[in-house]
Amino acid sequence: MPIYYEDASIRIHKVNCGPYDNNAYLIVDPSTEEGIVIDAPAESEKLLAEIGSAKVKAIVISHTHRDHILGFDVMVDALKAPVGCHPQDAHLLPRPADFDLADNETVHFGGQAAQFLFTPGHTPGGTCTLVGRHLFPGDVLFPGGPGRTTSPENFQQLVANIRERILVLPDDVEVYPGHGANATLKQSKEEYASFASRTHPADLSGDVLWLKS
């Protein structure tokens, strides 16, 4: 499914890559063919095959869990575009990042702006990218629940960031996660509301589902 979404102002290529079923994304302004790439999993060649005439202005790394950067060197060597990553995660990259994904900062490509939302919890530097009504959260948020966490403190941090940074966005924002199917933010809000209406153990963490945990 190379082109997942297209209108007059934006074109989004969603490509499933590697042994961990990662999603990598190419987001392009069709009026200029300038774009950005999000994440560099194994089999990045699949995404590179989608580039065509697009001029990639930046490679954005949502977080540095290994499955999201297995194709890092291949991607960077092929595109020769600057790499952005949050400083809390950047030390795990195979080579240094070129710029920081600072909270609320933007990268422009064509007439589009990619805004970065710092949302730690899954990793210390986890960062979402918002382009218009399209949200690319990496492993911060999935249909059905948040990303996996390794401690109750990390879980509470992640849920707070989802609630305060993501669920405040409009209902019609579409969520493009780092693995699996898309969802609308309206769906995520409804699922979270069910979770928030119930009590939970203080040590809750790991793989949590909004409707079942």
N, C-alpha and C positions, 0 to 999 in steps of 0.2 A: 504494500500500500504506500507507494512513494509519496504522492501528493495527497495529504489527508484533508487539507482545507485550502480553498482559494477564493478570493474575491478581488475587487479592483485594487485594493490597497495592500494585501498581504497574501503570501503563499507559504504554506507550511508542509514540509516533507517530514513524515514520521517513518523511521526505519528501524525495524527490529534487528538487533545485532548480538552476536556472541552467544556463549553457552549459558549465560544467565538471563537471557531474554530481555536485554536492555533495550530501551528506546533511545535513539539519538535523533536529533532534530536539526533541520535546516529551515530557517525562517527568512523569507526574502520579501523585499519591497519590489513588486514586479515593474514598477515604473522606472526604477533605476538598476534593478538586478543586484543591488547591494543586500547583503544578508549577514546573519550570524549563525553559528553552529552551537548547539548545546550538547555537551558531553562527548566523550571519545572512548566508547567501549570497544571490546574486541570486534573484529570484522568491520572496522571503520571504513574499509574499502566500499562497503555497501552504501554508506552515506556519501562518500566521495564520488561515487558514480552518479549521484543525484545533483552534483554541483552545477554541471553544465556551464553556462555562461555567467553564473552568479559570481559576484565579487565578495568574498567573505571578509568582513571587517573585524571580526573577533571570534575566538573560540571560548565559550563560557563553560566552566566546569562547575556543576551544581554542588559537588562535594567529592572528596577524594577516596571514597571506598574503591577498592581495587577494580571491581567490575565496571566502574564508570570511566576508568582511565587506562584500561588494558591496550587500547589502540592509540594512546596519546602521542607517542613518537611518530607513528604513521600519519596521523592527522596533522600534527604540527609541521612535519617535514613536507607534506603535500601542499598544505594551504599557505604556509608561511605567514599566518595571521597572528596578531597578538593574542596571548592567552590571559583570561581573567579568572581569578579564583579568590575566595575569601582568605585573608592571611591566616586564620585559625586552621585552615586545612591545607594551605599551599605547600607546606613543608613536605607533604607526601607525594607531590608531583615528581615525575622523573627528571624534570628540569624546572628552573624557576619560572614563575608566572611573570607576565609583562605588566599587569596592572591588577589592582585590588578590586574585588567586588564589594565596594563600600555600600553600606545600607542607604537606600534611596537614591543612589547615584544612577546615572543613565548612560547607555551607549546608543548612539544614533546610527541608523543605517537607512539610506534613502530618506523618506519622510517618516519613518518609524522610530520609536524610542523604546529600548529595552530597559526597564527599571528593575533594580535589584532589591530584593527584600531579604534581610538577614533573619534567618529562621533556624537557629541552632537547636539541637536536641538529638536528632538522628546522628549528626556529627557536630563537632564544635563550630565548624564554619559553614554549615548547610545554608544555601542561598537559593531562593526562588527567583525566577525571571518572569516579569509581567510585560507583555507586549499587547497593548490595547485590551481586548477582552479574552486574551489567551494567556494562561498561567502555566509555567513550566517549573514544577516544584522539586524536580529530582526525586529523592526518596522521602521528602517531608510529608507528603499526603498522597493517598491512593483512594480509589473508590472503596469504601468500606472501612477505612481506618487510617491512622497515622503510620509513618515509617517505624521500623523496629528500633527499640531503644535498649540500652544495656544496663540501666539502673532506674529506680523510681524517680530520682532527681532529674535524669535526662528526659524521662517520660513527661514529667510535670512541666519541664521547660518547653518541650516540643509542643505539648497540647496548648500551653499558654500562647506560644507563637502562632500556632494554627488559628486559635480563637481570636487573637488580637491583631494579627497581620493579614491573614488570608480570609477568614470567614466574614470580615467586614467589607469585602469586595462585593460588587453586584452579583445577583443571582445568575445572570446569564454568562458570567465568565466560564470558559471551558478549561478544565484541568487536564494537562498533558503530562502524566507521571513518568518516572524513570523506568517503570516496568508496567506492562499490562495495558488495559483499556482506559479510555478517557472517561470523564464524568463532568457534569455541570456542577458549579459551585452550589447551586440550589440543592442538588442531591446531597452534597457533602454537608451542608448546613442542617438538613433534615436528619441525616444520620448522626451528626454530632449532638444535636438537640436530644435525641433519644439516649445517647450515652450520658450526657450531662444531667439528665433527669433521674439517674440512678446513683446509688452509692457504690463505691468501689474500694477494695483493699488499699491500704496506704502503700503497700509494696508493689503495686501494679507496674509492670514494664514488659519488655519483650515484644511479641507480636500481639497487638491489641486490635480487636474489631469493634467498631462503634456499636453495632447492634447485638453483639454476643458477649462481650467482655463485661 
